Amino acid sequence: EDNGHAKLLSVENQDGATLSGGGIYALQNSGFGGLSDVGGFSNAGTLSPGRSNTLGSLMIIGDYTQTATGALEMKFAADGNTATLVVNGNAMVDGRLQFRPIQDYYRSGTDIVSLDSSNNAPMIEVNGTKIVNFMGSPSLVSDSPTLTMSLATSGGVSRVSVSRAANAYSQYAGSNDNGAQVGFALSQLGGNAKGDMQNLVGTLDFSTPGIIGQALPQLSPAVY
């Protein structure tokens, strides 16, 4: 993850590589610092604007090209806001669009997030020429061990549906009966949590299975 400010001749994110963060890439063909050499930012791998578990932006001062093998991964929150790719130059975008949820509270049982996935691509802000031709429908990737997320796209709008299985949390309690009972209760409450409970559920939803397994018994009344 890169969150710094770099002055470069060019950037090439190769097929199979992932570049993420909220950095600023000032390319020499942009005139930054009085330089005029030809450069550019080419993405043949995966580019994911925004810092880990936060929305934000990645800025390119220069031209951006995404090849047919490239993927633009846009982080999103439960309110539908997304990270942003800012291009102070021209953008020619092919390849794929994929979405990834950040840590947040996602209510289950309903379509909660509406994302514009058309070739208008409002999450790409360009002050030059913008040509976007995403290949196929967008996809969704998630690191959550408890949430089941699906993506349905129609008319350039993608909607994310969220559900929690009855054993979404209890499956990580192991042989601890108290932890398993807490897990089952969280699965029932998780879809309609209120107040501070939303923060608890949202944190667990993006924790590792090991951390969930450790946390469940501590949430049991038996601890007190």
C-alpha positions in Angstrom: 0.0 0.0 0.0 1.4 3.4 -1.0 0.0 6.6 0.6 2.9 8.9 -0.3 3.6 11.5 -3.0 5.9 10.3 -5.8 7.4 12.1 -8.8 8.0 9.5 -11.5 8.8 9.2 -15.2 6.1 6.5 -15.5 4.2 3.8 -13.6 3.5 0.3 -14.9 1.3 -1.9 -12.7 1.8 -5.3 -14.3 -0.6 -8.1 -14.8 -1.0 -10.0 -11.5 0.2 -7.1 -9.4 -2.0 -5.1 -7.0 -1.4 -1.4 -6.2 -3.5 0.2 -3.5 -3.5 3.3 -1.3 -4.2 7.0 -1.3 -1.0 8.2 -2.9 -0.3 11.0 -5.4 1.6 10.0 -8.5 3.0 13.0 -10.4 4.2 11.9 -13.8 6.9 13.7 -15.7 4.8 14.2 -18.8 2.4 16.2 -16.7 4.7 19.2 -16.5 5.2 18.7 -12.7 8.5 20.4 -11.8 9.0 21.6 -15.3 9.7 18.2 -16.8 8.3 17.3 -20.2 9.5 13.7 -20.8 6.8 11.3 -22.1 5.4 9.0 -19.3 2.1 7.7 -18.1 0.4 5.4 -15.6 -0.5 2.0 -17.1 -2.5 -0.5 -15.1 -2.5 -4.1 -16.4 -3.0 -5.5 -12.9 -5.3 -4.3 -10.1 -5.5 -0.7 -8.9 -7.4 -0.1 -5.7 -7.7 3.6 -4.7 -8.0 4.5 -1.0 -6.3 3.3 2.1 -7.1 0.0 3.8 -10.6 -0.1 5.3 -11.2 3.6 4.4 -12.6 5.4 1.4 -10.4 8.0 -0.1 -8.7 8.8 -3.4 -5.7 8.0 -5.4 -4.5 10.9 -7.6 -2.6 10.6 -10.9 -1.1 13.8 -12.3 -0.8 12.7 -15.8 -2.5 10.2 -18.1 -4.0 6.9 -17.0 -4.4 3.8 -19.2 -6.0 0.6 -18.0 -5.4 -2.4 -20.3 -7.7 -5.3 -21.1 -6.1 -7.3 -18.3 -6.4 -4.5 -15.8 -9.0 -4.2 -13.0 -10.1 -1.1 -11.2 -11.1 -2.1 -7.6 -13.4 0.5 -5.9 -13.9 0.2 -2.2 -17.4 1.1 -0.9 -19.2 1.6 2.4 -22.6 0.7 3.6 -24.0 4.1 2.5 -23.0 3.5 -1.1 -20.1 5.9 -1.1 -17.0 4.7 -2.9 -13.3 5.6 -3.2 -12.2 7.8 -6.1 -9.6 7.7 -8.8 -8.6 11.2 -9.7 -6.8 11.7 -13.0 -5.4 15.1 -13.8 -5.0 14.2 -17.4 -6.6 11.8 -19.8 -8.1 8.4 -18.9 -8.5 5.4 -21.3 -10.1 2.6 -19.2 -10.6 -0.9 -20.4 -10.5 -4.1 -18.4 -12.7 -4.9 -15.4 -14.5 -3.1 -12.6 -14.8 -4.7 -9.2 -16.1 -3.6 -5.9 -14.8 -4.4 -2.3 -16.5 -3.5 0.9 -14.6 -1.7 3.7 -15.2 -2.5 7.4 -18.7 -1.1 8.1 -22.1 -2.3 9.4 -24.0 -3.9 6.6 -27.6 -4.6 7.3 -28.7 -8.0 6.0 -31.9 -9.0 4.3 -32.2 -6.1 1.8 -30.4 -4.4 -1.0 -28.5 -1.7 0.9 -25.9 -0.3 -1.6 -26.5 1.1 -5.0 -23.4 1.7 -7.0 -23.1 3.4 -10.4 -21.2 0.8 -12.5 -22.0 2.3 -15.9 -19.3 3.5 -18.3 -20.0 7.0 -17.1 -17.9 5.8 -14.1 -18.4 8.8 -11.7 -15.9 7.2 -9.3 -13.2 8.2 -11.9 -12.8 12.0 -11.9 -10.9 13.2 -15.0 -10.2 16.7 -16.1 -9.2 15.6 -19.6 -10.7 13.1 -22.0 -12.3 10.1 -20.3 -13.1 7.0 -22.3 -14.3 4.0 -20.3 -15.2 0.6 -21.7 -15.4 -1.9 -18.9 -15.6 -5.5 -20.1 -18.6 -7.5 -18.8 -20.4 -6.9 -15.6 -18.6 -5.8 -12.5 -17.7 -8.3 -9.8 -17.5 -8.2 -6.0 -14.7 -9.4 -3.7 -15.0 -9.5 0.1 -12.7 -10.4 3.0 -15.6 -10.9 5.4 -15.7 -14.4 7.0 -19.3 -13.8 8.2 -21.2 -11.9 5.4 -22.5 -13.4 2.2 -22.6 -10.6 -0.4 -23.9 -10.8 -3.9 -23.9 -8.3 -6.7 -26.7 -7.7 -9.3 -26.2 -5.2 -12.1 -28.9 -3.8 -14.3 -28.9 -0.6 -16.4 -25.5 0.5 -15.2 -26.5 0.2 -11.5 -25.1 -2.5 -9.2 -26.9 -3.4 -6.1 -25.2 -5.4 -3.2 -27.3 -7.8 -1.2 -26.1 -8.9 2.2 -27.1 -11.9 4.3 -25.8 -13.7 7.4 -26.1 -17.5 7.8 -27.5 -18.8 11.2 -24.0 -20.0 12.0 -22.1 -16.9 10.6 -20.4 -16.3 13.9 -21.0 -19.5 15.9 -19.0 -21.5 13.4 -15.9 -19.9 14.8 -16.6 -20.7 18.5 -15.1 -24.1 18.4 -16.1 -26.2 21.4 -17.0 -23.2 23.5 -20.8 -23.5 24.1 -21.1 -20.0 25.6 -19.4 -18.5 22.6 -21.6 -20.5 20.2 -24.7 -19.2 21.9 -23.5 -15.6 21.6 -22.7 -16.3 17.9 -26.3 -17.6 17.2 -27.7 -14.5 19.0 -25.5 -12.2 16.9 -26.7 -13.8 13.7 -30.3 -13.1 14.7 -29.5 -9.5 15.8 -26.9 -8.7 13.1 -29.4 -7.8 10.4 -31.1 -5.1 12.6 -28.5 -3.9 15.0 -28.8 -0.5 16.7 -26.4 2.0 18.1 -23.2 0.6 19.5 -24.2 -2.9 18.5 -23.7 -1.9 14.9 -20.0 -1.1 15.7 -19.6 -4.4 17.3 -21.2 -6.4 14.5 -19.3 -4.4 11.8 -16.0 -5.1 13.6 -16.6 -8.8 13.9 -17.8 -9.0 10.3 -14.3 -8.0 9.1 -12.2 -9.7 11.7 -10.3 -12.9 11.2 -12.0 -16.2 12.2 -9.5 -16.6 15.0 -10.3 -13.2 16.5 -14.1 -13.9 16.2 -13.5 -17.2 18.0 -11.7 -15.4 20.8 -14.2 -12.6 21.1 -17.5 -14.6 21.3 -16.9 -16.2 24.8 -15.9 -12.8 26.2 -19.3 -11.4 25.1 -21.1 -14.1 27.0 -22.8 -13.3 30.3 -20.9 -16.3 31.8 -17.8 -14.1 31.8 -19.4 -11.9 34.4 
